[in-house]
Amino acid sequence: QVQLVESGGGLVQAGGSLRLSCAASGRTFSSYAMGWFRQAPGEEREFVAAIDWSGGSAYYTDSVKGRFTISRDNAENTVYLQMNSLKPEDTAVYYCAADSSGNWPPYEYNYWGQGTQVTVSS
């Protein structure tokens, strides 16, 4: 069993930055691919970024490429999402998720955090 706890959300002006963290419990964190998703009010949850178990491979949805960076520290059981040049359309609840299947790219996220709110004002 894996528990994921996000933090780092908040209110920021357009053009600003935030760094989200996702702390994971469990000794097998380092073997899981991890992802970040977001859900805006009235919208479906959408994929943002994913990173493989080693941190050597990552991919992003087009709308955040060049602005967001996903990374991980397996020694700290934590995955991060550095968000720069934030836009009002980035406003959403951000969730981290783990895929324990070993797939890459991941597609069976079976553990989810509770989410952290990010609000970008114009």
Secondary structure as a PSIPRED ss2 file (coil, helix, strand):
# PSIPRED VFORMAT (PSIPRED V4.0)

   1 Q C   1.000  0.000  0.000
   2 V C   1.000  0.000  0.000
   3 Q C   1.000  0.000  0.000
   4 L E   0.000  0.000  1.000
   5 V E   0.000  0.000  1.000
   6 E E   0.000  0.000  1.000
   7 S E   0.000  0.000  1.000
   8 G C   1.000  0.000  0.000
   9 G C   1.000  0.000  0.000
  10 G E   0.000  0.000  1.000
  11 L E   0.000  0.000  1.000
  12 V E   0.000  0.000  1.000
  13 Q E   0.000  0.000  1.000
  14 A C   1.000  0.000  0.000
  15 G C   1.000  0.000  0.000
  16 G C   1.000  0.000  0.000
  17 S C   1.000  0.000  0.000
  18 L E   0.000  0.000  1.000
  19 R E   0.000  0.000  1.000
  20 L E   0.000  0.000  1.000
  21 S E   0.000  0.000  1.000
  22 C E   0.000  0.000  1.000
  23 A E   0.000  0.000  1.000
  24 A E   0.000  0.000  1.000
  25 S C   1.000  0.000  0.000
  26 G C   1.000  0.000  0.000
  27 R C   1.000  0.000  0.000
  28 T C   1.000  0.000  0.000
  29 F H   0.000  1.000  0.000
  30 S H   0.000  1.000  0.000
  31 S H   0.000  1.000  0.000
  32 Y C   1.000  0.000  0.000
  33 A E   0.000  0.000  1.000
  34 M E   0.000  0.000  1.000
  35 G E   0.000  0.000  1.000
  36 W E   0.000  0.000  1.000
  37 F E   0.000  0.000  1.000
  38 R E   0.000  0.000  1.000
  39 Q E   0.000  0.000  1.000
  40 A C   1.000  0.000  0.000
  41 P C   1.000  0.000  0.000
  42 G C   1.000  0.000  0.000
  43 E C   1.000  0.000  0.000
  44 E C   1.000  0.000  0.000
  45 R C   1.000  0.000  0.000
  46 E E   0.000  0.000  1.000
  47 F E   0.000  0.000  1.000
  48 V E   0.000  0.000  1.000
  49 A E   0.000  0.000  1.000
  50 A E   0.000  0.000  1.000
  51 I E   0.000  0.000  1.000
  52 D C   1.000  0.000  0.000
  53 W C   1.000  0.000  0.000
  54 S C   1.000  0.000  0.000
  55 G C   1.000  0.000  0.000
  56 G C   1.000  0.000  0.000
  57 S C   1.000  0.000  0.000
  58 A E   0.000  0.000  1.000
  59 Y E   0.000  0.000  1.000
  60 Y E   0.000  0.000  1.000
  61 T C   1.000  0.000  0.000
  62 D H   0.000  1.000  0.000
  63 S H   0.000  1.000  0.000
  64 V H   0.000  1.000  0.000
  65 K C   1.000  0.000  0.000
  66 G C   1.000  0.000  0.000
  67 R C   1.000  0.000  0.000
  68 F E   0.000  0.000  1.000
  69 T E   0.000  0.000  1.000
  70 I E   0.000  0.000  1.000
  71 S E   0.000  0.000  1.000
  72 R E   0.000  0.000  1.000
  73 D E   0.000  0.000  1.000
  74 N C   1.000  0.000  0.000
  75 A C   1.000  0.000  0.000
  76 E C   1.000  0.000  0.000
  77 N C   1.000  0.000  0.000
  78 T E   0.000  0.000  1.000
  79 V E   0.000  0.000  1.000
  80 Y E   0.000  0.000  1.000
  81 L E   0.000  0.000  1.000
  82 Q E   0.000  0.000  1.000
  83 M E   0.000  0.000  1.000
  84 N C   1.000  0.000  0.000
  85 S C   1.000  0.000  0.000
  86 L C   1.000  0.000  0.000
  87 K C   1.000  0.000  0.000
  88 P H   0.000  1.000  0.000
  89 E H   0.000  1.000  0.000
  90 D H   0.000  1.000  0.000
  91 T C   1.000  0.000  0.000
  92 A E   0.000  0.000  1.000
  93 V E   0.000  0.000  1.000
  94 Y E   0.000  0.000  1.000
  95 Y E   0.000  0.000  1.000
  96 C E   0.000  0.000  1.000
  97 A E   0.000  0.000  1.000
  98 A E   0.000  0.000  1.000
  99 D E   0.000  0.000  1.000
 100 S C   1.000  0.000  0.000
 101 S C   1.000  0.000  0.000
 102 G C   1.000  0.000  0.000
 103 N C   1.000  0.000  0.000
 104 W C   1.000  0.000  0.000
 105 P C   1.000  0.000  0.000
 106 P C   1.000  0.000  0.000
 107 Y C   1.000  0.000  0.000
 108 E C   1.000  0.000  0.000
 109 Y C   1.000  0.000  0.000
 110 N C   1.000  0.000  0.000
 111 Y E   0.000  0.000  1.000
 112 W E   0.000  0.000  1.000
 113 G C   1.000  0.000  0.000
 114 Q C   1.000  0.000  0.000
 115 G C   1.000  0.000  0.000
 116 T E   0.000  0.000  1.000
 117 Q E   0.000  0.000  1.000
 118 V E   0.000  0.000  1.000
 119 T E   0.000  0.000  1.000
 120 V E   0.000  0.000  1.000
 121 S E   0.000  0.000  1.000
 122 S C   1.000  0.000  0.000
